[in-house]
Amino acid sequence: MSNPIPYWRFPHIILPACQLGDEDWAQLLGVPVEDASSWLDGEHEKAIGANDRLAAVVSVIVALGHVRNGRGIADWLRTPSSKLDGVRPLDHLAIGNAPAPVILSARHEAAREWGLSEDSPWYPID
């Protein structure tokens, strides 16, 4: 199912909230680095095909934005995750896997950073 919000049109909003470099954006968008740079500079159509992956990144930003800044969110996306079998969340999304495990993992990370344990009634379960 495709996400109806055109996130591909809003790099100027997504970029500060998740401070990835051009190479990481290119990987996530599935385009050459030059096209990712063009997207970041205003040629928004370059990212149309990556809208669902961008929607997943926005969900990660929402989850982690309560406990981390843009650099911290980017670092989390680039760090291998035990919840994703040692795969980096960025790689998981970039190859087109379902975004739900990445989003849930981000929600778990935010909960842990708030001091919630898995047995807390407020710990995210889905």
N, C-alpha and C positions, 0 to 999 in steps of 0.2 A: 504494500500500500504506500503510495506516494504522499509526502507531506505537502499540504496545500499552501503553507507559508513559504514565500520565495526567499529563503535565507541566502541564496546565491546573490541577491541584490544588495546585501548588507555587510560587505567585508569591513566597512568603517565602524560597525558596531561590534562585530564578532572579534576582530583583530585585537583591540585593546583588552578585551575580556579574556582572551586566550592568546598569549603572546608567543605564537609559534613562528619559526623562521620560514622563509620562502620554500625551502626544500621540504619541510614538514607539511606546509599547506599543499604543495604540489603532490606529495604522496597521498594526502587525504583526498584531494580533489581528483586524483587520477589523471593529472595533466603534467606536461613538462614544466620545469621551473620557470621558464620564460612566460608560459601561460598563467601560472600562479601569480607571478609578479604583475602581469597585465591585469589580472582579476583584482589584485590589491590596489592597483592604480586606477581602476574605474571601468575596465572592460568586463563588466559583470557577467555577460553571457558565457564566458569561459567556464563558469562553474555550474551551469544549469544542471548538468548530469549528476552533480554531487549533492543535490539539495537534501536528500535523506541523510547523508553522512554529516552535512552541516547541521541539520536538525538534531542529530545525536550529539554533536559538539555543543550546541546550545544547551541541551539538557544536562550535559556534564558541567557546563559553566554555571547553570542554575544550581546544581547540587553542590558543587565545590566552592562557588562564589561566596558562600556564607562563612567559609573558613580559610580561603586562600585568595591571593591576588592573581592577576593574569599570568605572571611568571610561574607561580606555584601550580596553576592549572596546567600550563604547558609542560612543566616538569612531570606532573602526575601522568599526563598522556604519553610521555616518552619513557616512563619507567615500567619495566616488566612487572606484570601482576600475577600473583599466585592464583587469583580468582579467574584468570584467563589462561591458565596452564602455562604461565611464564611468558606470555605474549604481551607486548606493549599495547595499551588501549588504542593508541594511534594506528598501529599495524592492524589490529583487529577490525577497526572501522574501515581502514583504507582498502582492505581486500574484499569488502562488501559483506562481512558477516553481520548477523543480526545485532543491532545496537543495544538491545535490552541488557545483556550481561555487563556491558561497559557502563551503562547508566546506573544500574544497580550497584556496581562496584564503586562508582563515584559517590553514590548516596551512602554506602557503607563507610567509605573513607571519611566523609563529612561527619557522619554520626560518631565515628571513633574519635575524630578530632574535637568534637563537642563533649567527649567524655562518656558517651553512651556505650554500653556493652551489648552483646548479642542477646542477653536475657532481659534487656530493658523493653518495656511495652512500646517505646517510641522508636526502637531500632527498625529501620526499613526492612520489610520482608519481600516486597515486590515492586 
